Amino acid sequence: MGNPLQKALRVSDEGNANLLRASAWMCAFRLAAFLPVILLAMIANEMVVRSAGANAQDVPLLPYLGAAAALVVVMFLAYWVSYKSKYLSAGDEDARMRIALAERIRRLPMSYLGKRDLSDFTSAVMDDVDTVQGVLATSFVELVSGLLFALASIVCLLVVDWRMTLALAACLPLAALFMALSRLISEGQNRRNRARRLQMSEAMQEYLENMQELHALNLMNGYQGKIRRASRKLVPGLVLYELLAGLGISFGENFLRCGMGVVIVYGAARMASGDLGTFEFLLFLFASVRLYEPLCVAIERLGAIIHALVASQRIGEILDHPVQEGDGDVHPRAYDLEFDHVTFAYGEDDVIHDASFTAPQGQTTALVGPSGCGKSTLCRLAARFWDVDRGTVRMGGIDIGGIDPETLLRSYAFVFQDVVLFDDTIANNIRIGRAGATDEEVREAARAACCDEFVEKLPHGYETIVGENGRTLSGGQRQRISIARALLKDAPIVLLDEATASVDPENETHIQQALGALVKNKTVLVVAHRLRSIAGCDHIVVLQEGTVVEEGVHEQLMGAKGLYSRLFALQTKSASWSAGRDGNDVR
């Protein structure tokens, strides 16, 4: 990247070249628009001279009209080229920046994403990019062309009369300084407004996402009050921002135009003393009218650019954050998962502490333990959703910290409790597992996942739109689609996290049947609260407070009379109590 403004607004080299080209053509347009001022001064001067002579004749207008017509053509062409260049370039930069943000967010580590609210990313991709794009389409070209025009005009006028030029520009420095300071002060308020706007967006997002719970708990009025309070906090800040910005621009523009008065007074005094000719006086008088307008616009646009710089700074926080990197050309010979003295913390306190175990290839390894012991965290560390703080996670003997995340994830299929479905057809939601899959392959995976049982009852079958996050389907149906997606991917490693934790017995039966097809001959790492569902696993790892305390198969662990045995007995007792309660046999 070249100039500082290009770097600050994060404009590509191609976009910068197009914008500078548009600025040059806009400057040409302004210069062409300035030439009629010279023609007007020449006509007025000739009229004054001829009217003062004894043989006054009409001023020959034809040459001037011809020159004016030529200028109109030049102005039209220059403006059209500038308009086309700046808006096409701004549109291209808008698309490029949004794609760059989406690509960057996709590659950011979960440790970073977890610290930022969703509304931050939404605001950056939508609002901040809109702000920068708007500046590129209008303010950037207006500022650059206005300054170029002013510089070129002042240089030309200096040749005519340097003292009148200084009089013309006398008020410019103070006006520019005042307006720039005003905008800098108002931008401080704008930052505070954005923080409050984010708070209101978060409150609204939380309100919409939890509407069912708010209705059930009769909290609608209270939560609407929270949104109203956030809105009331925002409004005074918005008014203050507009007041600061508006007053600065208005005062600066009016102060700048005071230069016309300086030109008239100083020019009249010099004409009276015979030190300035009529043509020169009229030229500077008309020039003051033409020169101040683009300068006022340029200074006003400077404020918009300062506003865009703040937005670009927020975009830069995302684009400049380090991404997870690694070797993309990795071909493991095996797919066992090894945790070697792994320690990990979300904040200051360790969630996983010095954990070591191996999930053998082709076998099912279950992670069990009390709530909050780190089971799900280990599952996500296995896929490098986060990088470990200490220790190593290996896949087939290769440190996954050195593998490119996208390459690594090709070896994994996921079935989590919180299923994510898109507002698309059932077929397309399953096809996410493998983009190039045929319709028959999709249906085959769906049959193996026991989806056909409910899909065939839908009016449009596999072409049924499931709604936002699958809201038209039950939890068990959504889970089976998730399993079909994993089946279609056919990855060598499968991660299951609480896959049957919140479904009814009928759906659990279907899901267990589908999981049986999914995990066949795969390396499986499964998290489950219901110990009876993993009693037949090849390998069980028992965790407590992030540390591995037991390993083995069900029979060994039950015989050891340790934590696993106590948890199993507790769940068995709980199940017996539930059955007894249903049968009115509680003592």
N, C-alpha and C positions, 0 to 999 in steps of 0.2 A: 504494500500500500504506500501511497505517496504523501499528499499533504495532510496536515494535522486534522482538518475538518473531515476529510475522508476517513481517517482512522477513527476519529471520535464517533462518527455516525455509522461506522462499520459498513461502508460502501465498497463494493467490489471494484477492481481496476476497470473493468468494462463499464460498469455503472458510472464510475467517476468520470471516465472519458466522455460518456454520453451526456452527463450533466454539465461538464465544462463546455462541451460543444453547444449545448442548449443555452448556456450562459453567454457564450460568445455571440450567438445569433440574437439573443435578446438584447445584448449590448449594441449590436449593429442596428437593431430595430430602434432602440432609444436614440442612438446617434442620428439615424435617418429622421426620426421624429424631431430632433433638435435642429436640423438644417432649415426647416420652415421658419424657425425663429430668426435665423440669419437673413433669409429671404424677406421676412416681414420687416426686419430692421432696415434692410437695403431699400425696400419700397417706401417705407415711412421717411427715411432720410432723403430719398430722391424727391418725394413729394414736398418736403420742407424746403429743400434747396430750390426746386422749380417754382414753388409758390412765392419765394422771396425774390425771384428774378423778374425783370421787366417783361420778358417774353415767355411767361409760364406756359407750358404745354402739358398735355395729358401724359401721364407716366405710361410708357409702353409695358403693358401687362402680359403680353403673349409669351415672352421668354420666361417670365416668372411662373406662368401657368404651366408651361411645358415642364419646367424643372419640378414643380409641385406634383404633376402627374407621374413623373418618373420616380419621385420619392415615395408616392403612394404604392407603386408596384414593388419597390424595394422593401418598404415596410411590411407589406403583406407577405412577401416571400420569407423575410427574416422571421416574422412572428410565427408563421405556419411551421417552419422548420424547427424553431425553438420549442413551440408547443408540442409538436409531435415527439421530439427527442426527449423532453423532460417527462412527459406522462408515460411514454413507453418505457423509459428507463426506470421511473419510479415504480411502475407495475412489475417490471422484472425484478427489481430489488426487493419489493414486497414479497413476491413468491420465493425468491432465493433465501431471504431471511427467515421466513416461516419454515421452509424445508430444513434449513440449517439448524433452527431451534428444535424442530421435531427430531432430527437425526441426533442432535446432541443429547436431548433428554432421553432418547432411547438408549444411549450408551453410558449415561451417568450411573454411578454406583448407587445401590439402594440406600446406602448410608447417607448420601446427600439428599436423595429424594425424600427420605423419611423425615428430614429436618425441615423441609419446606412444605408450606401448605399448598394444596392443589390450586387454590385461587391465585397464588403467586405465578405459577406456570401459565395458567389461563390468561392472566393479565399481561404477562410478557408476550405470549404468542399472539394475542388478539389486540389489546389496547396499545401496548408499547410499540409494536410493529406498525400499527395504524398511525401512531403519532409520528414515527420516523418517516413512514411512507408519505404522509401528508406534507411534511417539511421538504422532502426530496422533490415532490411534485410542484411545490409552489415556492416555499421560502428560500430554499438553497439557490435556485436560479435567480430569484428576485434579488437576493442579497448580493450574490457574486456579480450579476449583471449591473445592479445599481451602483456598486462600488467601482466597477470597471468604467461605467459610463461617467460617474462623477470625476474619476481620476483623469480620463481622457478629456472631458470637458474643461476641467480646471487647467490642464496642460495647454490646451488650445487657447483658453482665455488669458493665461499668463503671457502668451506671445503677444496678444492684443494690448493688454494693459495690466501689469502685475499688481498695481495698487488697487484698481477696481476689483481684481480677482480676490485679493485679500479681504476687501470690504464685503464681497459676496459670500466668502467663507468664514466671516468673522464669528458667527454664532454657531457654526457647525461643531467645533470640539466640545463646547459646553453642553449642547443639546445631546450629542452622542453619549457623553459621559453620564448625564443625568438619566437618560433612557436606559443605558446599560445597567447602571446601579439599581434603578427601579426594578428592572427585570430580575436581577440577581436576588434582590430582597423578596420579590414575589415568588421566585422559585423555591425559596425556603419554605414558604407557606404551601406551595404546591406539593412538596414532599410530605408535609404533614397531612395534607388533604388526601394524598394517595394512601397513606397508612390508614386513615379513617375509612376511606372507600373500601379498602381490603377488608377491614373489620366488618363493614356492612355486608360485603359480598359473602364473607365467611358465615355470618349470621343467617343470611338468606339461603345459602347453600345447605347449611345445617337444618334449617327450617323445612326446606323442600325434601331433603333426604329422610327426615325423621317424622314426616307428617302423620304417618299411621300411629307411631308411638305417642306423639303429642296429642292426637285425638283420643287415644285410649286412656291416657293419663290426665286428660282434661287440662292440658297446659297450653292450648292454642292462644288464649288471650295473653297469658304471661309472655309467651315467646314473641307474639306480635308486638308487645310492648318493648321488648329488647330490640327489635328491628327499628321501631319508631325512635327509640333513644339514640341508636347508632346514626339514624338519618338526621336527627336534630343536631347531633354533634358535627355532622359533615357540612350542613348548609351554611353556618356562619363562616367557616373556613373558605368555602367556595366564593362567597360574597366578598370576603376580604381579599382573596386572590385577584378577582376581577377588578376590585377597586384599586389595588396597588398597581396592577398592570395597566389598567385603563388610564389612571391619572398620570402615570409616568409617560405613556405614549402621547397622551393629549398635550401635556405640558411641553414635552420635548419637541413635538411637531410645531406647536405654536411658537415656541422660542426659536426654532430653526427658521421659521418664516419671517421672523423679525429681521433677518438678513436683507430682505427686500427693502425694508425701511432704511437700513444702513446704506444700501446701494443708491436709493433715491436721494437721500440727504447729502451723502458724500459726492455723488455724481453731479447733482445740481450745483453744489458749491464749486466744483471744479469747472463745470460749464460756464458758470458766472464769471470765473476768473480767466476764461479762455484756455484752460489747460486740458479740456476734454471736448472732443467733437460730438456732434449730434448722433452720428452713426454709432460711435462707441458707447455713448450713454444709452441709446435705445437697445443696442445689442445686449448690454449687461442687464438692463431692466427686463427685457423679454427672457433672457437666459435664467434670471433668478426664478421666474415662474416655472420654467421647464426643469431646472436643476433640482429644486427642492422636493418636487413630487417623488421621483425615484429614490432620493435620499431618505425621505420620510418612510417610504415603503421598506427600504433596505434596513433601516434602523428598527422599524416595527418587526420585520421578519427576523431580526437578530434575536428578539425575545422568544419567538417561536423556536428558533434553533437551540437556544439555551434550554428551553423546555424539552426539546427532542433529545438533547445531550443527556438529560437525566434519564429519559426512557431508554436511550441507547446504553447507558451505564448499567441499567437493570438487565437488559438483554445480554450485555457482556458478562455479567455475573454467572449466567448460565453457560454461554458459549466458551468462556475461558476456564470453567471448572474442569479439573483433570478427569478424564474418563478412564474406565478400566481397559487396559491394553494387554496384549499378549500375542503369542505366535498363532497365526491362522492356519499354518500348515502342520497340523498335528494329527497323527494316525495311531492311536493307542492299540496295542495288541490284545489288551484285556480290559475288562470293565468292572473290576472290583474297586470299591471305594475304601480308602484308608485315611483315618483321622489320626494324626501323629502329634500328640501333646498340644492340642488346639486350645487356644484361649481367645475369647472374644467378648467385647463389651459394647453395648449401644451408647452408653455414656461413660461414667466413671467406674461403675461397679461391674465386675465380670458377670456375664450371663453364662458363659461356658468357661470352665477352668481346667486346663491341663487334661482335656479329654482325649483318650486314645482307644480306638477299636477299629475293626475291619468288617466291611460288608462284602462278603465273598461274591464273586461273579456267579450268576445263575441261581442265587439263593435269595430268600426273603429275610431281611434283617428288620426287626421291630425295635422302635425306640419307645420305652415306657418310663413312667415315673410320675410323681405328683405334678399338679398344675404349676406352670412357671419354672420347671426344672431345666428348660432349654431344648426340648425335643424338636419343636418347629424350627428353632434357630439353627440346630444342626442340619436339619433337612435343607434349609436355605443356604447354609454355608457350603453344603455339598454341591450346589449348583452355582456357586460364586455370586449369589445375589449380594452378598457382602464379602469383603476380604477379611481373613482372620487377622487378629492382632499379633498373635504368636503361634508358632507351630506350622503344620503343613497339612493340607488336604490333597490326597493323590487319587487320580483315576488311572488304573492300569499302571501304577508306578510313576506317573507323570504329575508333577505339581500343577494343580489347576490354576494357581496364581500366575502361571506363565502362559496360559492358553487364552487366546482371544475369546471373550464371552460368547460371541455368536457361534464360533466354531464349537465351543464347549457345549452349548445348549442344544446343538444338533443331536447330541448323544442322550438327551434327557426327555422324558415325557412326564407331565405333571397332572396329578388329580388332587386338587385341594378342596377343602370344605367350602370355601367361598368361591363358587364358580362364576366366571365372567363370561357372559354371552353378549353378542352384539345384536343390534336391531336389524337383523337380517334373517334369511331363511335358515331352517334347521340344517339343510344340506351344506350351506356355506359356513355355518358355525362349526360343523364337523370337519369341513375341508380345511379349516385353519391348521389342522394337524399336518397336512401335506397339500400344498397349494395346487399341485398338478394332478391330484387324484381324480379319477373318472367317477361318474355317477354310480357305477356298479361297485367300485371300491368303497365309496362313501356308504352305500347301503349295506355292504358286507360288514363294514366296521360297526354300523348302527345295529345290525342284527346280532353281532357278537356281544354288543353292549346292552342287549335287551331293549333297544329303543323302538323297534318295529311294533312292539305291543301297544304303545300309545300313539306313535306317529301315524299308523294306519287309520286311526280313529279321527284324525284331524281332517278338516275339509280339503286342505291343499297338500296333505301329506308332507313330504320333505321340502316342499316349496312354501310351507307355512312360515310367515314372519313371526318371530318369537317375542317382539317388543323389546323395549329398553332393558338390557341385562336379563332377558328371558322372563319378563314379568308375567307372561301368559302361561307359563309352565309351573308345575310344582317343583319343590326342592329336589325330590328324587329324580324327576324327569330331567332337570337341568344337570344333575350329577351324572346321569347316564350319558347325556350328550357329551359331557366332559370326558368320560371314559372312552366313548367312541372316537373322540378327537385324538386321545392318546393312543388308542389301538391303531388308528390310521397312520399315525406318525411312526409307529413300530420302532421306537428308540431302544437301545440296549439297556438303558437305566430308567427305572420308573420310581418317582417320588410320590408317595401317598401321604397326605396330611389330613387326618380326621375325616376321611372320605365318607364314613357312615355315621358321623357323630350326631347329626340332627335330622335323621329321616325316620319314617315310620317303618314298622316291621316288614310290611309288604315290599316297600321300596328297597329296604335293606337286603332282602332276599335277592331281588333283581340285581342290585348293585354288587353283592358278593359274587353272584354268578358271572357278572360282567368283569369284575376284577380278576376272577379266576382265569378268564381268557387273556386278560391284559398282562398278567405277571408271569405267564408261562415262559420258562427259560430266560428270564430277565434278572438283572441285578435290581433288587427292590429294597428301598428304604421306606418303611412305613411308620407313621405316627398314629397311635390309637389310644383312646382312654379306656375302651372296653377290652379288658385283658382276655376275655374269653374268645374274642375274634382273632387274636394273634397267638393263641396257645399252640397252634400247629406250625408256627414259623420255624425256619431253619436255625435262626440265631436271634436271641433277644438281648438287648442292651438296656440295662436299668440305670437311670440317671437320678441324681439327687443334688439340687442346687448347682447344676451345671457340671457335675463331676460324675464320671462313670463309677458306679459302686458295685455292679454285678454284671456278669455275662454268662450266657449258656442257653440251653433249651429249656422248655417249660418244666419238664420233670426235674432237671438238675436244680433249677431255681426254687422250685417248690420244696425240694428236699433240703436246700440250704437254710430255710427258715429266715430269710433276710427280708429286705424291703419288698421285693417282688411278691413273696409269699404273703406278707401282711396286706399289700394292696389287693391281691387276688382274693384273699379271705374277706376283706372289707367289701369288695364289689359283690362277692357271692352272697354275703349277708344282706347287702342292700337290695339285691335282686330278690332274695327270699322274702324280705320285708314287704317289697312292692307286691309280690305275688300273694303274700298273706293278706295284705290290705285289700287287694281286689277280691279275695275270697273270704273276707271278713274273719280271718283266722289270726289276727294279731293279739298276742297275749300281753 
